[in-house]
Amino acid sequence: MTSLAVELEIPSAEHVIVTDDTLSVDLSDGRTISVPLAWYPRLSHAEQKESNNWELIGRGHGIHWNDIDEDISVEGLISGKPSGESQSSFKKWLEARESRITGRPT
């Protein structure tokens, strides 16, 4: 018995747009992938200035938002995978963010 292994070429990201409810990524193969912003809680809680401050990493195979410490892979977007961050991790991040904004310790 033989098996056929198909190796897929993952396109790279070229441009990113974040709206109030959608993350859209233009890919090198001409497609645009759009997913609900709710899939990425950190990104959905970001200020517009923060969500617009992205950079391509890994030759375009990922997107990084330094201000909110978020990384999203193109492969994950294409696969339809939302954030894998646990609720407790997100809660800690959100509390630290709120204390930074208000100037009060958590």
Secondary structure, 3 states (H helix, E strand, C coil): CCCCCCCCCCCCEEEEEECCCEEEEEECCCCEEEEEHHHCHHHHCCCHHHHCCEEEECCCCEEEEHHHCEEEEHHHHHHCCCCCCCHHHHHHHHHHHHHHHHCCCC
